[in-house]
Every structure is written in C-alpha cells, then in structure tokens.
Amino acid sequence: MNRGADFVKPLVPSLRARTRSLTRHREQHNQAELARVVHGAGQHRDWKEEQKMKILVLNGSHRKSGTVASLLKSVTESLSAEHEIEWIHVCKLNMKYCTTCMACREKETCILPKDDAHTVGKKIQDADALVIGTPTHWGNMCSPLKLLFDRNVPVFMGESSKGIPVPRQKGKRAVIVTACTTPWPFNFILPESRGAIRAVKEVLHYGGYKTVGTITKPGTKKSKEISSSMMAKAKRIGEKLIQR
C-alpha cells in the first residue's frame, strides 16, 4: 500500500494541472459557443432588418384622393406593415425649372439653389423601390413629375468617358400607375395613357430600374370608379416589389 501511494503521489500535481487545463478548455469552448450563438442571433436580426424595404411613392396627381392616388394606395397598403412607405405629393413641391445647363453631368448634382428637387432626389437615391403615379397629360406624364425627373438626371444616370449612359439605380424595382379620361381602347391606340407610361419608363430605364408592373385606369371622364379586379391587380403588382 505504501509503495503504491509513493508511486501515485508524484503524479498528483500533473493530474491536477491536467484537470485545470481541461476545465479552462471547456470554459473557453462554452464561451466561444455562446458568442457564436449570440452573433448568429445578431445576424438574424440584421437579416430581418435588411429585408425591410424603403418604398417611395411619387404621386404626380393634384388630387390626394383621386384615381391615381387610390391606385397608389392599393399598390402599397398591404406592404406598410413590414416595410417603410413614404409618400411625396409632387405637385406640392417647390422646384425651380431645369435650365438645361448640363452642369449636373460633370458635377453629378443639380447646381441650382437647393430646393425640394434636391431633397426628393436624395430620397430617390435612398429608396429601394419606386411607386410612381401620374395623370395623363397630352399623352405624357404630368409636368410636375417631369420637372422632378429633369432636375434629378444625375440621380438616375451618369455618363462614361465616351458619353454612354450609366445607370445609377441598377437593380431596383418600380411600379407605374396612370389614369386617363380617354376610354379604352383609344387610350392605348392613340396613345394617351400608353404615352404616359412610356415616358416614365424612359426615365426608369436609364436609371437601371426594373418595372415590375403598370396599372392604367382609362375613361375617367365617364366613370372614376375603380373595379375590384383592378384593385386586386394593384395589390398583386405591389407584392412583386418585395419579392426576393
């Protein structure tokens, strides 16, 4: 017994050291695992936050409760619970006219004194998607909306050294809404509302946007009532804005 105890006794310090080492290693492992889990949870929250989109609504109609505004609401109302929706009533903006000085091509911003065109231009840059509504004026978009776009050319596009347009909002999505007094199918044949959509698409195209859908309400002179099927279409198109 004494010989056995004498044999074990020298080993006790090394066994104790080994036990302490294993304990430290286990604690370090547990801390690392906890940090990984916490970091993963943080990543999950960030991912959720990244899924929240900024959607900017540009209402070109003077009528806040008119046909165009009603269709814009149908596009966005089901998205407001999970995404950030901001409305801009373009007709209320204080904007000076574009002077065609072309200085914005070099300066990459409009050089006119700061006004609402600059403010909304920054909002367009920051937005993940656009929902654009305009009444049909002479087969085109309304003049306030056109002025907003004229003043923000460098927001939508730049130019290469050879003068080739370069989209600056590439990959973003957009929806176009318009209304027209001309009844179907003449609004499309002449073209009236088709011309307004084409004009807005021109701006979006050079900006690099993907137009995921368009909605047109023709014949508003005779009837301003929007059918349930058109409202449903607006909602479906709105959902395309947020599809991954």
C-alpha positions in Angstrom: 0.0 0.0 0.0 2.8 2.4 0.9 4.7 1.6 -2.3 1.5 2.3 -4.3 0.9 5.6 -2.5 4.5 6.5 -3.1 4.1 5.8 -6.7 0.9 7.9 -7.2 2.0 10.8 -5.1 4.4 12.3 -7.7 1.7 12.2 -10.3 -0.9 14.3 -8.3 0.5 17.7 -9.3 0.5 16.8 -13.0 -3.0 15.3 -12.8 -4.3 18.5 -11.1 -2.7 20.6 -13.8 -4.2 18.5 -16.5 -7.7 18.8 -14.8 -7.3 22.6 -14.6 -6.3 22.7 -18.3 -9.3 20.6 -19.3 -11.6 22.9 -17.2 -10.2 26.0 -18.9 -10.5 24.5 -22.3 -14.1 23.5 -21.6 -15.0 27.0 -20.4 -13.3 28.6 -23.4 -15.3 26.3 -25.7 -18.5 27.2 -23.9 -17.8 30.9 -24.2 -17.0 30.6 -27.9 -20.2 28.6 -28.5 -22.2 31.2 -26.6 -20.6 34.0 -28.6 -21.3 32.1 -31.9 -25.0 31.7 -30.9 -25.3 35.4 -29.9 -23.5 36.5 -33.0 -25.8 34.3 -35.1 -28.9 35.8 -33.4 -27.5 39.3 -34.2 -27.0 38.3 -37.8 -30.6 37.1 -37.8 -31.8 40.4 -36.6 -29.7 42.2 -39.1 -31.0 40.0 -41.9 -34.6 40.8 -40.8 -33.7 44.5 -40.8 -32.2 44.1 -44.3 -35.5 42.7 -45.5 -37.3 45.9 -44.6 -37.5 48.0 -47.8 -37.8 51.7 -48.2 -40.5 52.3 -50.8 -41.0 55.8 -52.1 -44.4 56.8 -53.6 -44.3 59.7 -56.1 -47.9 60.9 -56.5 -48.0 63.2 -59.6 -51.7 63.9 -59.2 -53.1 67.1 -57.7 -55.9 65.1 -56.2 -54.8 63.3 -53.0 -57.9 61.2 -53.0 -58.3 60.9 -56.8 -58.0 57.9 -59.1 -54.2 57.8 -59.3 -53.8 58.2 -55.5 -56.4 55.5 -54.9 -54.4 53.1 -57.1 -51.1 54.0 -55.5 -52.7 53.2 -52.1 -53.8 49.8 -53.4 -50.3 49.0 -54.5 -48.7 49.9 -51.2 -51.3 49.4 -48.4 -50.6 45.7 -47.9 -46.8 46.4 -47.6 -46.9 49.1 -45.0 -46.9 46.7 -42.0 -43.5 45.3 -42.8 -41.9 48.0 -45.0 -41.2 51.7 -44.8 -43.6 53.6 -47.1 -43.1 57.3 -47.8 -45.4 59.5 -49.9 -44.3 62.5 -51.9 -47.1 64.7 -53.4 -45.1 66.0 -56.3 -47.5 68.8 -57.1 -46.8 70.4 -53.7 -43.0 70.6 -54.2 -41.2 73.8 -54.6 -38.9 73.3 -57.6 -37.2 75.7 -60.0 -37.2 74.8 -63.6 -34.3 73.0 -65.2 -32.2 75.4 -67.2 -30.6 72.7 -69.4 -27.1 74.0 -68.3 -25.8 70.4 -68.4 -23.5 71.2 -65.4 -25.1 68.3 -63.5 -23.4 65.8 -65.8 -20.0 66.9 -64.6 -20.9 67.9 -61.0 -23.2 64.9 -60.5 -25.8 67.1 -58.9 -28.1 69.9 -59.9 -26.2 73.2 -59.3 -29.4 75.3 -58.9 -30.0 76.6 -55.3 -31.2 73.9 -53.1 -34.9 73.3 -53.2 -37.4 70.3 -52.9 -35.9 68.7 -56.1 -32.7 68.1 -54.3 -34.4 66.8 -51.2 -36.6 64.3 -53.1 -33.6 63.3 -55.3 -31.8 62.1 -52.1 -34.9 60.2 -51.1 -35.0 58.5 -54.5 -31.3 57.5 -54.1 -32.1 56.0 -50.6 -35.3 54.2 -51.6 -35.2 50.5 -52.6 -38.2 50.8 -54.9 -40.4 53.5 -56.5 -44.2 53.6 -57.0 -44.9 56.3 -59.5 -48.3 57.7 -60.3 -49.2 60.3 -62.9 -52.3 61.5 -64.7 -52.1 61.5 -68.5 -51.3 65.0 -70.0 -51.1 65.2 -73.8 -50.0 61.5 -73.9 -47.3 62.1 -71.4 -46.6 62.3 -67.7 -47.8 65.4 -65.8 -45.4 68.4 -65.8 -44.5 68.5 -62.1 -43.3 64.9 -62.3 -41.4 65.6 -65.5 -39.8 68.6 -63.8 -38.7 66.4 -60.8 -37.1 64.0 -63.1 -35.5 66.7 -65.2 -33.9 68.1 -62.1 -32.6 64.7 -61.0 -30.9 63.4 -64.1 -27.6 62.7 -62.2 -29.6 60.7 -59.6 -30.8 58.3 -62.3 -27.8 58.1 -64.6 -24.3 59.1 -65.1 -22.1 59.1 -68.2 -19.0 57.2 -69.2 -16.0 59.0 -70.6 -17.4 58.3 -74.0 -20.8 59.8 -73.1 -22.6 56.5 -72.8 -25.4 56.5 -70.1 -24.5 54.6 -66.9 -27.5 53.6 -64.7 -27.1 54.6 -61.0 -30.1 52.8 -59.5 -29.5 49.5 -61.2 -31.4 46.5 -59.8 -34.1 48.5 -58.1 -37.8 47.9 -58.8 -40.6 50.2 -59.8 -44.4 50.3 -60.5 -46.2 52.8 -62.7 -49.8 54.0 -62.2 -51.7 56.3 -64.6 -55.2 57.4 -65.3 -56.7 58.8 -68.5 -60.0 60.4 -69.5 -59.8 58.7 -72.9 -61.8 55.5 -72.9 -60.5 52.0 -73.7 -59.1 51.1 -76.3 -58.4 54.6 -77.6 -56.3 55.5 -74.6 -53.9 52.8 -75.8 -54.3 53.1 -79.6 -53.8 56.9 -79.9 -51.7 56.6 -77.5 -52.7 58.6 -74.4 -52.0 56.6 -71.2 -49.6 54.4 -73.1 -47.6 57.5 -73.9 -47.5 58.5 -70.2 -46.3 55.0 -69.2 -43.7 55.1 -72.0 -42.4 58.4 -70.8 -42.0 57.3 -67.2 -40.4 54.0 -68.3 -37.8 56.0 -70.3 -36.6 57.6 -67.0 -36.6 54.3 -65.2 -34.8 52.5 -68.0 -31.9 54.9 -67.9 -31.8 54.7 -64.1 -31.5 50.9 -64.3 -34.9 50.1 -62.7 -36.9 47.0 -63.4 -40.6 48.0 -64.0 -42.4 45.0 -62.3 -45.9 46.2 -63.4 -48.1 49.0 -64.7 -51.7 49.9 -64.0 -54.0 52.1 -66.1 -57.4 53.4 -65.4 -59.0 54.6 -68.7 -62.2 56.5 -69.2 -62.2 58.6 -66.0 -64.3 61.3 -67.6 -67.3 58.9 -67.8 -66.6 56.9 -64.6 -64.0 57.3 -61.8 -65.0 54.0 -60.2 -62.1 51.6 -59.9 -63.1 47.9 -60.3 -62.3 45.3 -57.6 -60.3 43.4 -60.2 -58.1 46.5 -60.9 -57.6 47.0 -57.1 -56.6 43.3 -56.8 -54.2 43.7 -59.7 -52.6 46.7 -58.0 -52.1 44.7 -54.8 -50.5 41.8 -56.8 -48.1 44.2 -58.5 -47.2 45.8 -55.2 -46.2 42.4 -53.8 -43.8 42.0 -56.8 -41.8 44.9 -55.4 -40.8 43.0 -52.4 -40.2 39.5 -53.9 -36.7 38.2 -53.4 
